[in-house]
Amino acid sequence: MIVESLPRTEAHALPGPLLTELTALYASNREFQQLSGDFPDPDDIRPEQVATALADELAQPTAEVLLARSEGRLVAVAVTLGRHPDPARTDPWLGLLMVHADARRTGYGRRLATYVEDRFRAEGRTGLRLAVLENNPKALAFWTALGYEETARRPDLAHGRPCIVMRKSLV
């Protein structure tokens, strides 16, 4: 698996072929899209919607979008923040980790999570936080298996959805 950072452009423009791949990855995760409500119709996710979602993520100054490829195919995406938007929280934040539905249960999610943790660890960061939607027990089980522990329950900042905030020590 090769991980590359999505280059930042002034307008957060994505090349057409990459946007097509990202749209397919997002659309393959219909169950998550239904749970999250991020897209109006989980059965009809459009490239312009994915482009807008990623541009919104990249509007944060410390945001990074990581693309994971295997044999040239986009298999996963992660969105990180070097610092949470809440200034009281100093840990970096993993805002999204999504594996293409066709590549689930093959270790890509675990490997991409480890990649993110190792990068922040190399920067001297001591922990990594994320939030799991309360209505997503599969994600909660995944992150718990990777050593993340619940630290709080609260609505997410963007939409007010009930979430479980989790943290993993990186030391």
N, CA, C and O atoms as a DFTB+ gen file, in Angstrom:
684 C
 N C O
     1  1       0.847      -1.172       0.000
     2  2       0.000       0.000       0.000
     3  2       0.890       1.231       0.000
     4  3       1.840       1.329       0.777
     5  1       0.573       2.157      -0.872
     6  2       1.294       3.417      -0.970
     7  2       0.349       4.528      -0.526
     8  3      -0.795       4.593      -0.977
     9  1       0.827       5.398       0.355
    10  2       0.014       6.512       0.835
    11  2       0.633       7.801       0.334
    12  3       1.838       8.022       0.452
    13  1      -0.213       8.643      -0.227
    14  2       0.244       9.947      -0.696
    15  2      -0.696      11.019      -0.176
    16  3      -1.882      10.774       0.047
    17  1      -0.151      12.198       0.012
    18  2      -0.953      13.313       0.463
    19  2      -1.574      14.003      -0.737
    20  3      -0.911      14.224      -1.750
    21  1      -2.847      14.342      -0.618
    22  2      -3.519      15.087      -1.677
    23  2      -2.890      16.472      -1.721
    24  3      -2.887      17.179      -0.713
    25  1      -2.359      16.871      -2.869
    26  2      -1.728      18.190      -2.928
    27  2      -2.750      19.298      -2.690
    28  3      -3.881      19.240      -3.172
    29  1      -2.323      20.301      -1.937
    30  2      -3.189      21.459      -1.701
    31  2      -3.101      22.387      -2.896
    32  3      -2.012      22.746      -3.345
    33  1      -4.251      22.766      -3.400
    34  2      -4.299      23.769      -4.462
    35  2      -5.105      24.937      -3.942
    36  3      -5.882      24.798      -2.997
    37  1      -4.922      26.069      -4.552
    38  2      -5.603      27.262      -4.054
    39  2      -7.118      27.081      -4.000
    40  3      -7.750      27.457      -3.013
    41  1      -7.690      26.522      -5.024
    42  2      -9.149      26.335      -5.062
    43  2      -9.550      24.938      -4.611
    44  3     -10.718      24.568      -4.733
    45  1      -8.599      24.146      -4.088
    46  2      -8.856      22.761      -3.689
    47  2      -9.429      21.948      -4.848
    48  3     -10.267      21.068      -4.653
    49  1      -8.963      22.259      -6.051
    50  2      -9.451      21.551      -7.236
    51  2      -8.849      20.153      -7.280
    52  3      -7.682      19.956      -6.941
    53  1      -9.644      19.204      -7.693
    54  2      -9.191      17.825      -7.821
    55  2      -9.182      17.445      -9.289
    56  3     -10.122      17.764     -10.017
    57  1      -8.133      16.768      -9.733
    58  2      -8.147      16.287     -11.117
    59  2      -9.326      15.343     -11.339
    60  3      -9.690      14.573     -10.450
    61  1      -9.917      15.406     -12.525
    62  2     -11.097      14.608     -12.845
    63  2     -10.981      13.130     -12.523
    64  3     -11.872      12.589     -11.869
    65  1      -9.908      12.442     -12.959
    66  2      -9.804      11.004     -12.662
    67  2      -9.744      10.712     -11.156
    68  3     -10.318       9.726     -10.693
    69  1      -9.056      11.560     -10.399
    70  2      -8.991      11.360      -8.951
    71  2     -10.361      11.588      -8.318
    72  3     -10.769      10.840      -7.429
    73  1     -11.060      12.605      -8.766
    74  2     -12.393      12.878      -8.235
    75  2     -13.333      11.707      -8.542
    76  3     -14.179      11.360      -7.718
    77  1     -13.189      11.107      -9.709
    78  2     -13.994       9.931     -10.057
    79  2     -13.694       8.788      -9.099
    80  3     -14.614       8.122      -8.625
    81  1     -12.407       8.549      -8.805
    82  2     -12.026       7.486      -7.869
    83  2     -12.567       7.758      -6.468
    84  3     -13.107       6.863      -5.818
    85  1     -12.420       8.995      -6.012
    86  2     -12.901       9.347      -4.675
    87  2     -14.416       9.210      -4.576
    88  3     -14.936       8.739      -3.565
    89  1     -15.114       9.617      -5.614
    90  2     -16.573       9.493      -5.620
    91  2     -16.976       8.020      -5.537
    92  3     -17.903       7.672      -4.805
    93  1     -16.290       7.163      -6.275
    94  2     -16.587       5.733      -6.221
    95  2     -16.325       5.168      -4.824
    96  3     -17.093       4.341      -4.333
    97  1     -15.256       5.609      -4.194
    98  2     -14.943       5.143      -2.843
    99  2     -16.032       5.586      -1.863
   100  3     -16.538       4.774      -1.090
   101  1     -16.391       6.867      -1.894
   102  2     -17.454       7.364      -1.017
   103  2     -18.764       6.623      -1.277
   104  3     -19.442       6.209      -0.337
   105  1     -19.119       6.455      -2.547
   106  2     -20.382       5.812      -2.900
   107  2     -20.402       4.337      -2.506
   108  3     -21.471       3.785      -2.244
   109  1     -19.247       3.700      -2.461
   110  2     -19.198       2.279      -2.094
   111  2     -19.554       2.064      -0.624
   112  3     -19.859       0.943      -0.217
   113  1     -19.516       3.115       0.159
   114  2     -19.791       3.035       1.595
   115  2     -21.203       3.504       1.917
   116  3     -21.410       4.385       2.752
   117  1     -22.159       2.900       1.243
   118  2     -23.558       3.308       1.375
   119  2     -24.047       3.260       2.825
   120  3     -24.737       4.173       3.279
   121  1     -23.690       2.198       3.549
   122  2     -24.150       2.059       4.937
   123  2     -23.648       3.230       5.784
   124  3     -24.418       3.817       6.544
   125  1     -22.376       3.568       5.660
   126  2     -21.842       4.705       6.413
   127  2     -22.521       6.005       5.984
   128  3     -22.858       6.843       6.821
   129  1     -22.717       6.164       4.685
   130  2     -23.347       7.399       4.198
   131  2     -24.761       7.535       4.749
   132  3     -25.205       8.642       5.051
   133  1     -25.468       6.423       4.880
   134  2     -26.806       6.466       5.476
   135  2     -26.729       6.886       6.941
   136  3     -27.527       7.703       7.400
   137  1     -25.769       6.328       7.669
   138  2     -25.615       6.651       9.089
   139  2     -25.207       8.097       9.300
   140  3     -25.707       8.764      10.207
   141  1     -24.300       8.583       8.465
   142  2     -23.735       9.921       8.678
   143  2     -24.650      11.035       8.199
   144  3     -24.699      12.107       8.801
   145  1     -25.373      10.783       7.117
   146  2     -26.201      11.836       6.551
   147  2     -25.403      12.933       5.871
   148  3     -25.927      14.020       5.628
   149  1     -24.135      12.662       5.560
   150  2     -23.283      13.676       4.937
   151  2     -23.720      14.023       3.520
   152  3     -23.467      15.128       3.038
   153  1     -24.366      13.091       2.864
   154  2     -24.830      13.324       1.492
   155  2     -26.344      13.137       1.466
   156  3     -26.862      12.224       2.108
   157  1     -27.061      13.992       0.732
   158  2     -28.524      13.921       0.740
   159  2     -29.084      12.568       0.311
   160  3     -30.086      12.110       0.860
   161  1     -28.446      11.927      -0.666
   162  2     -28.935      10.641      -1.161
   163  2     -27.758       9.679      -1.247
   164  3     -26.959       9.772      -2.179
   165  1     -27.635       8.749      -0.290
   166  2     -26.501       7.822      -0.302
   167  2     -26.443       6.928      -1.536
   168  3     -25.417       6.300      -1.800
   169  1     -27.537       6.868      -2.291
   170  2     -27.555       6.076      -3.519
   171  2     -27.163       6.898      -4.746
   172  3     -27.091       6.371      -5.856
   173  1     -26.913       8.182      -4.540
   174  2     -26.583       9.058      -5.661
   175  2     -25.565      10.113      -5.212
   176  3     -25.872      11.303      -5.138
   177  1     -24.362       9.651      -4.919
   178  2     -23.296      10.557      -4.501
   179  2     -22.597      11.061      -5.754
   180  3     -22.133      10.275      -6.581
   181  1     -22.530      12.356      -5.882
   182  2     -22.010      12.989      -7.102
   183  2     -20.618      13.570      -6.881
   184  3     -20.271      13.973      -5.771
   185  1     -19.823      13.610      -7.951
   186  2     -18.457      14.147      -7.833
   187  2     -18.406      15.545      -7.230
   188  3     -17.522      15.831      -6.422
   189  1     -19.322      16.408      -7.599
   190  2     -19.279      17.778      -7.061
   191  2     -19.542      17.791      -5.556
   192  3     -19.041      18.667      -4.850
   193  1     -20.326      16.823      -5.055
   194  2     -20.570      16.727      -3.614
   195  2     -19.299      16.289      -2.879
   196  3     -18.969      16.818      -1.818
   197  1     -18.596      15.317      -3.457
   198  2     -17.349      14.843      -2.848
   199  2     -16.312      15.964      -2.888
   200  3     -15.595      16.178      -1.911
   201  1     -16.229      16.674      -4.002
   202  2     -15.275      17.788      -4.112
   203  2     -15.569      18.847      -3.056
   204  3     -14.647      19.375      -2.435
   205  1     -16.835      19.157      -2.850
   206  2     -17.213      20.149      -1.839
   207  2     -16.866      19.652      -0.439
   208  3     -16.346      20.410       0.380
   209  1     -17.153      18.377      -0.163
   210  2     -16.845      17.809       1.157
   211  2     -15.350      17.879       1.439
   212  3     -14.944      18.240       2.543
   213  1     -14.534      17.538       0.455
   214  2     -13.084      17.581       0.658
   215  2     -12.579      19.013       0.752
   216  3     -11.669      19.289       1.534
   217  1     -13.143      19.926      -0.021
   218  2     -12.751      21.336       0.071
   219  2     -13.086      21.875       1.459
   220  3     -12.314      22.648       2.027
   221  1     -14.229      21.475       2.005
   222  2     -14.593      21.893       3.358
   223  2     -13.582      21.370       4.373
   224  3     -13.195      22.087       5.296
   225  1     -13.156      20.121       4.200
   226  2     -12.139      19.551       5.096
   227  2     -10.838      20.339       4.988
   228  3     -10.226      20.697       5.995
   229  1     -10.428      20.601       3.750
   230  2      -9.150      21.284       3.525
   231  2      -9.180      22.762       3.886
   232  3      -8.140      23.422       3.873
   233  1     -10.355      23.290       4.208
   234  2     -10.440      24.682       4.653
   235  2      -9.759      24.866       6.011
   236  3      -9.354      25.973       6.366
   237  1      -9.639      23.784       6.755
   238  2      -8.911      23.835       8.030
   239  2      -7.421      23.930       7.723
   240  3      -6.918      23.153       6.912
   241  1      -6.706      24.855       8.347
   242  2      -5.295      25.064       7.981
   243  2      -4.373      23.867       8.220
   244  3      -3.361      23.734       7.531
   245  1      -4.694      22.998       9.170
   246  2      -3.810      21.858       9.444
   247  2      -4.348      20.553       8.852
   248  3      -3.868      19.471       9.192
   249  1      -5.339      20.656       7.971
   250  2      -5.947      19.451       7.395
   251  2      -5.046      18.819       6.346
   252  3      -4.290      19.496       5.650
   253  1      -5.153      17.508       6.257
   254  2      -4.449      16.756       5.221
   255  2      -5.354      15.603       4.789
   256  3      -5.978      14.940       5.617
   257  1      -5.409      15.383       3.488
   258  2      -6.139      14.249       2.938
   259  2      -5.099      13.254       2.447
   260  3      -4.244      13.585       1.625
   261  1      -5.181      12.040       2.956
   262  2      -4.250      10.981       2.582
   263  2      -4.964       9.958       1.710
   264  3      -6.055       9.493       2.040
   265  1      -4.339       9.620       0.606
   266  2      -4.889       8.655      -0.338
   267  2      -4.057       7.380      -0.280
   268  3      -2.838       7.425      -0.442
   269  1      -4.703       6.256      -0.052
   270  2      -4.009       4.970       0.017
   271  2      -4.326       4.173      -1.244
   272  3      -5.486       3.976      -1.606
   273  1      -3.261       3.722      -1.898
   274  2      -3.414       2.965      -3.138
   275  2      -2.753       1.595      -3.002
   276  3      -1.748       1.427      -2.312
   277  1      -3.349       0.637      -3.679
   278  2      -2.767      -0.688      -3.794
   279  2      -2.853      -1.089      -5.261
   280  3      -3.932      -1.088      -5.854
   281  1      -1.730      -1.425      -5.827
   282  2      -1.651      -1.783      -7.246
   283  2      -2.286      -0.703      -8.111
   284  3      -2.958      -0.996      -9.100
   285  1      -2.063       0.554      -7.723
   286  2      -2.550       1.697      -8.476
   287  2      -3.985       2.087      -8.200
   288  3      -4.430       3.142      -8.653
   289  1      -4.722       1.269      -7.472
   290  2      -6.150       1.510      -7.214
   291  2      -6.330       2.212      -5.872
   292  3      -5.694       1.843      -4.885
   293  1      -7.197       3.222      -5.835
   294  2      -7.515       3.916      -4.585
   295  2      -8.324       2.969      -3.701
   296  3      -9.430       2.569      -4.063
   297  1      -7.769       2.614      -2.544
   298  2      -8.449       1.666      -1.657
   299  2      -8.942       2.313      -0.367
   300  3      -9.812       1.767       0.312
   301  1      -8.381       3.488      -0.023
   302  2      -8.803       4.133       1.228
   303  2      -8.422       5.601       1.205
   304  3      -7.556       6.032       0.443
   305  1      -9.093       6.355       2.064
   306  2      -8.806       7.772       2.228
   307  2      -8.870       8.089       3.715
   308  3      -9.677       7.519       4.449
   309  1      -8.018       8.999       4.148
   310  2      -8.059       9.484       5.529
   311  2      -7.945      10.998       5.495
   312  3      -7.256      11.569       4.649
   313  1      -8.635      11.635       6.429
   314  2      -8.550      13.081       6.587
   315  2      -8.088      13.340       8.013
   316  3      -8.712      12.883       8.971
   317  1      -6.993      14.075       8.145
   318  2      -6.454      14.375       9.467
   319  2      -6.396      15.882       9.690
   320  3      -6.375      16.677       8.750
   321  1      -6.371      16.236      10.953
   322  2      -6.135      17.616      11.361
   323  2      -4.957      17.597      12.322
   324  3      -4.951      16.837      13.290
   325  1      -3.973      18.425      12.058
   326  2      -2.825      18.510      12.964
   327  2      -3.227      19.053      14.320
   328  3      -2.559      18.814      15.327
   329  1      -4.314      19.779      14.331
   330  2      -4.865      20.312      15.571
   331  2      -6.381      20.390      15.418
   332  3      -6.883      20.846      14.391
   333  1      -7.095      19.951      16.424
   334  2      -8.556      20.012      16.428
   335  2      -8.997      21.474      16.367
   336  3      -8.305      22.342      16.900
   337  1     -10.128      21.763      15.734
   338  2     -10.603      23.157      15.676
   339  2     -10.826      23.794      17.052
   340  3     -10.738      25.015      17.182
   341  1     -11.111      22.990      18.074
   342  2     -11.268      23.510      19.428
   343  2      -9.870      23.777      19.992
   344  3      -9.109      22.829      20.189
   345  1      -9.506      25.041      20.260
   346  2      -8.144      25.349      20.706
   347  2      -7.757      24.704      22.036
   348  3      -6.570      24.620      22.350
   349  1      -8.723      24.252      22.815
   350  2      -8.412      23.596      24.079
   351  2      -7.906      22.170      23.880
   352  3      -7.356      21.575      24.807
   353  1      -8.082      21.623      22.697
   354  2      -7.668      20.241      22.421
   355  2      -6.380      20.273      21.598
   356  3      -6.367      20.786      20.479
   357  1      -5.320      19.735      22.143
   358  2      -4.022      19.823      21.469
   359  2      -3.677      18.600      20.631
   360  3      -2.786      18.659      19.784
   361  1      -4.374      17.495      20.859
   362  2      -4.080      16.287      20.073
   363  2      -4.486      16.489      18.614
   364  3      -5.435      17.218      18.326
   365  1      -3.767      15.844      17.699
   366  2      -4.257      15.808      16.318
   367  2      -5.545      15.000      16.257
   368  3      -5.897      14.287      17.197
   369  1      -6.232      15.126      15.142
   370  2      -7.570      14.560      14.982
   371  2      -7.639      13.768      13.689
   372  3      -7.169      14.225      12.647
   373  1      -8.213      12.600      13.755
   374  2      -8.484      11.799      12.562
   375  2      -9.958      11.980      12.246
   376  3     -10.816      11.396      12.908
   377  1     -10.256      12.794      11.228
   378  2     -11.624      13.159      10.920
   379  2     -12.367      12.129      10.094
   380  3     -13.593      12.040      10.160
   381  1     -11.631      11.352       9.318
   382  2     -12.270      10.348       8.464
   383  2     -11.239       9.301       8.089
   384  3     -10.090       9.619       7.784
   385  1     -11.661       8.067       8.115
   386  2     -10.899       6.976       7.513
   387  2     -11.947       6.086       6.849
   388  3     -12.807       5.501       7.508
   389  1     -11.845       6.005       5.535
   390  2     -12.835       5.236       4.775
   391  2     -12.120       4.311       3.794
   392  3     -11.249       4.738       3.036
   393  1     -12.499       3.056       3.826
   394  2     -11.942       2.046       2.929
   395  2     -13.003       1.720       1.880
   396  3     -14.188       1.620       2.196
   397  1     -12.571       1.558       0.644
   398  2     -13.513       1.168      -0.415
   399  2     -14.173      -0.139      -0.001
   400  3     -13.507      -1.049       0.492
   401  1     -15.473      -0.230      -0.202
   402  2     -16.232      -1.417       0.225
   403  2     -15.667      -2.710      -0.355
   404  3     -15.703      -3.748       0.305
   405  1     -15.145      -2.660      -1.578
   406  2     -14.576      -3.864      -2.198
   407  2     -13.262      -4.297      -1.552
   408  3     -12.795      -5.414      -1.778
   409  1     -12.665      -3.414      -0.750
   410  2     -11.360      -3.713      -0.153
   411  2     -11.440      -3.865       1.364
   412  3     -10.412      -3.918       2.040
   413  1     -12.650      -3.933       1.896
   414  2     -12.796      -4.079       3.344
   415  2     -12.322      -5.442       3.804
   416  3     -12.331      -6.421       3.058
   417  1     -11.908      -5.469       5.059
   418  2     -11.466      -6.692       5.741
   419  2     -10.213      -7.284       5.087
   420  3      -9.977      -8.490       5.142
   421  1      -9.422      -6.408       4.470
   422  2      -8.155      -6.840       3.872
   423  2      -6.963      -6.181       4.562
   424  3      -5.821      -6.387       4.152
   425  1      -7.217      -5.393       5.603
   426  2      -6.145      -4.764       6.376
   427  2      -5.801      -3.342       5.972
   428  3      -4.956      -2.715       6.610
   429  1      -6.430      -2.819       4.932
   430  2      -6.090      -1.454       4.497
   431  2      -6.449      -0.409       5.548
   432  3      -5.687       0.532       5.768
   433  1      -7.585      -0.561       6.190
   434  2      -7.979       0.409       7.214
   435  2      -7.010       0.413       8.374
   436  3      -6.594       1.472       8.844
   437  1      -6.657      -0.756       8.831
   438  2      -5.691      -0.890       9.936
   439  2      -4.341      -0.303       9.525
   440  3      -3.715       0.421      10.299
   441  1      -3.899      -0.613       8.322
   442  2      -2.600      -0.114       7.863
   443  2      -2.598       1.399       7.695
   444  3      -1.604       2.052       8.015
   445  1      -3.694       1.966       7.198
   446  2      -3.758       3.411       7.044
   447  2      -3.833       4.087       8.412
   448  3      -3.213       5.132       8.611
   449  1      -4.571       3.518       9.350
   450  2      -4.624       4.071      10.707
   451  2      -3.228       4.053      11.337
   452  3      -2.821       5.026      11.971
   453  1      -2.507       2.966      11.167
   454  2      -1.147       2.866      11.703
   455  2      -0.233       3.893      11.049
   456  3       0.600       4.503      11.721
   457  1      -0.382       4.086       9.755
   458  2       0.405       5.088       9.029
   459  2       0.173       6.483       9.635
   460  3       1.123       7.225       9.884
   461  1      -1.094       6.827       9.865
   462  2      -1.433       8.135      10.449
   463  2      -0.822       8.249      11.851
   464  3      -0.202       9.261      12.177
   465  1      -0.995       7.224      12.668
   466  2      -0.436       7.244      14.021
   467  2       1.081       7.409      13.986
   468  3       1.634       8.203      14.747
   469  1       1.757       6.668      13.114
   470  2       3.223       6.746      13.029
   471  2       3.694       8.129      12.606
   472  3       4.706       8.621      13.108
   473  1       2.976       8.755      11.696
   474  2       3.352      10.111      11.258
   475  2       3.246      11.106      12.408
   476  3       4.146      11.919      12.620
   477  1       2.136      11.037      13.152
   478  2       1.991      11.959      14.279
   479  2       2.985      11.631      15.397
   480  3       3.504      12.536      16.050
   481  1       3.246      10.358      15.615
   482  2       4.232       9.945      16.612
   483  2       5.613      10.502      16.245
   484  3       6.340      10.983      17.114
   485  1       5.971      10.439      14.969
   486  2       7.261      10.952      14.504
   487  2       7.378      12.467      14.716
   488  3       8.484      12.993      14.841
   489  1       6.252      13.155      14.754
   490  2       6.240      14.599      15.018
   491  2       6.303      14.899      16.515
   492  3       6.335      16.060      16.922
   493  1       6.322      13.848      17.326
   494  2       6.372      14.042      18.770
   495  2       5.013      14.212      19.423
   496  3       4.923      14.611      20.584
   497  1       3.955      13.912      18.681
   498  2       2.614      14.025      19.238
   499  2       2.365      12.850      20.173
   500  3       2.852      11.746      19.926
   501  1       1.607      13.079      21.247
   502  2       1.442      12.057      22.286
   503  2       0.114      11.307      22.220
   504  3      -0.067      10.306      22.913
   505  1      -0.812      11.781      21.395
   506  2      -2.091      11.102      21.290
   507  2      -2.785      11.472      20.001
   508  3      -2.429      12.451      19.344
   509  1      -3.772      10.686      19.649
   510  2      -4.585      10.930      18.458
   511  2      -6.038      10.726      18.856
   512  3      -6.381       9.746      19.518
   513  1      -6.888      11.660      18.446
   514  2      -8.310      11.591      18.766
   515  2      -9.129      11.424      17.493
   516  3      -8.688      11.754      16.392
   517  1     -10.324      10.906      17.682
   518  2     -11.293      10.765      16.600
   519  2     -12.675      10.665      17.219
   520  3     -12.810      10.514      18.433
   521  1     -13.677      10.748      16.401
   522  2     -15.049      10.580      16.876
   523  2     -15.736       9.528      16.017
   524  3     -15.543       9.466      14.803
   525  1     -16.533       8.710      16.671
   526  2     -17.315       7.672      16.003
   527  2     -18.783       8.000      16.239
   528  3     -19.188       8.282      17.367
   529  1     -19.568       7.962      15.186
   530  2     -21.007       8.155      15.359
   531  2     -21.551       7.066      16.280
   532  3     -21.233       5.889      16.110
   533  1     -22.364       7.456      17.247
   534  2     -22.917       6.475      18.181
   535  2     -23.704       5.378      17.485
   536  3     -23.806       4.265      17.999
   537  1     -24.266       5.687      16.308
   538  2     -25.072       4.697      15.591
   539  2     -24.232       3.817      14.660
   540  3     -24.770       3.173      13.760
   541  1     -22.909       3.792      14.878
   542  2     -22.012       3.025      14.012
   543  2     -21.191       2.020      14.843
   544  3     -20.003       2.239      15.080
   545  1     -21.826       0.917      15.284
   546  2     -21.113      -0.038      16.132
   547  2     -19.941      -0.723      15.434
   548  3     -18.989      -1.125      16.104
   549  1     -19.981      -0.867      14.115
   550  2     -18.853      -1.488      13.401
   551  2     -17.604      -0.615      13.518
   552  3     -16.504      -1.118      13.748
   553  1     -17.783       0.686      13.359
   554  2     -16.634       1.588      13.487
   555  2     -16.116       1.600      14.924
   556  3     -14.906       1.617      15.149
   557  1     -17.021       1.592      15.885
   558  2     -16.612       1.572      17.284
   559  2     -15.790       0.315      17.579
   560  3     -14.772       0.389      18.267
   561  1     -16.219      -0.820      17.071
   562  2     -15.471      -2.067      17.276
   563  2     -14.101      -1.996      16.608
   564  3     -13.113      -2.454      17.182
   565  1     -14.028      -1.432      15.408
   566  2     -12.754      -1.300      14.688
   567  2     -11.770      -0.469      15.496
   568  3     -10.640      -0.896      15.733
   569  1     -12.196       0.723      15.923
   570  2     -11.279       1.615      16.628
   571  2     -10.910       1.064      18.007
   572  3      -9.779       1.242      18.458
   573  1     -11.840       0.406      18.671
   574  2     -11.534      -0.206      19.966
   575  2     -10.475      -1.297      19.790
   576  3      -9.557      -1.410      20.603
   577  1     -10.601      -2.093      18.736
   578  2      -9.623      -3.153      18.461
   579  2      -8.234      -2.575      18.179
   580  3      -7.227      -3.248      18.394
   581  1      -8.179      -1.336      17.700
   582  2      -6.884      -0.690      17.429
   583  2      -6.325       0.024      18.656
   584  3      -5.272       0.656      18.576
   585  1      -7.013      -0.069      19.781
   586  2      -6.489       0.503      21.018
   587  2      -7.025       1.874      21.393
   588  3      -6.521       2.498      22.326
   589  1      -8.029       2.347      20.689
   590  2      -8.631       3.634      21.035
   591  2      -9.612       3.432      22.180
   592  3     -10.297       2.412      22.257
   593  1      -9.670       4.427      23.074
   594  2     -10.543       4.346      24.235
   595  2     -11.481       5.542      24.269
   596  3     -11.107       6.656      23.902
   597  1     -12.686       5.294      24.712
   598  2     -13.674       6.365      24.814
   599  2     -13.224       7.383      25.853
   600  3     -12.799       7.024      26.952
   601  1     -13.325       8.667      25.487
   602  2     -13.001       9.738      26.423
   603  2     -14.200      10.635      26.699
   604  3     -14.242      11.315      27.725
   605  1     -15.173      10.643      25.796
   606  2     -16.336      11.516      25.983
   607  2     -17.437      11.114      25.011
   608  3     -17.210      10.376      24.052
   609  1     -18.610      11.611      25.282
   610  2     -19.739      11.510      24.352
   611  2     -20.268      12.922      24.187
   612  3     -20.534      13.624      25.163
   613  1     -20.413      13.322      22.936
   614  2     -20.896      14.674      22.662
   615  2     -21.340      14.765      21.210
   616  3     -20.985      13.913      20.396
   617  1     -22.100      15.773      20.887
   618  2     -22.471      15.969      19.480
   619  2     -21.258      16.402      18.658
   620  3     -20.367      17.080      19.170
   621  1     -21.226      16.012      17.399
   622  2     -20.128      16.479      16.548
   623  2     -20.314      17.965      16.267
   624  3     -21.422      18.497      16.339
   625  1     -19.198      18.623      15.944
   626  2     -19.213      20.071      15.764
   627  2     -19.941      20.496      14.493
   628  3     -20.535      21.573      14.455
   629  1     -19.904      19.674      13.464
   630  2     -20.468      20.072      12.173
   631  2     -21.988      19.933      12.112
   632  3     -22.674      20.810      11.587
   633  1     -22.517      18.820      12.652
   634  2     -23.938      18.531      12.445
   635  2     -24.712      18.218      13.727
   636  3     -25.926      18.019      13.687
   637  1     -24.020      18.175      14.848
   638  2     -24.705      17.876      16.105
   639  2     -25.106      16.430      16.290
   640  3     -25.950      16.128      17.135
   641  1     -24.512      15.514      15.506
   642  2     -24.849      14.090      15.619
   643  2     -24.187      13.512      16.880
   644  3     -23.064      13.894      17.208
   645  1     -24.861      12.602      17.587
   646  2     -24.268      11.995      18.783
   647  2     -23.020      11.179      18.421
   648  3     -23.052      10.319      17.540
   649  1     -21.928      11.472      19.123
   650  2     -20.648      10.815      18.837
   651  2     -19.976      10.330      20.105
   652  3     -20.223      10.820      21.207
   653  1     -19.117       9.349      19.901
   654  2     -18.223       8.861      20.943
   655  2     -16.831       9.362      20.558
   656  3     -16.306       9.012      19.501
   657  1     -16.240      10.183      21.424
   658  2     -14.890      10.675      21.184
   659  2     -13.931       9.640      21.753
   660  3     -14.111       9.152      22.868
   661  1     -12.903       9.312      20.962
   662  2     -11.950       8.288      21.354
   663  2     -10.535       8.849      21.244
   664  3     -10.278       9.773      20.472
   665  1      -9.631       8.278      22.022
   666  2      -8.231       8.703      21.999
   667  2      -7.332       7.484      22.126
   668  3      -7.651       6.510      22.808
   669  1      -6.200       7.575      21.447
   670  2      -5.167       6.553      21.588
   671  2      -3.876       7.261      21.933
   672  3      -3.506       8.250      21.301
   673  1      -3.197       6.750      22.936
   674  2      -1.895       7.284      23.298
   675  2      -0.884       6.861      22.233
   676  3      -0.898       5.723      21.763
   677  1      -0.022       7.782      21.867
   678  2       1.012       7.475      20.862
   679  2       2.384       7.331      21.490
   680  3       3.382       7.234      20.776
   681  1       2.451       7.315      22.810
   682  2       3.755       7.154      23.468
   683  2       3.955       5.738      23.933
   684  3       4.996       5.418      24.508
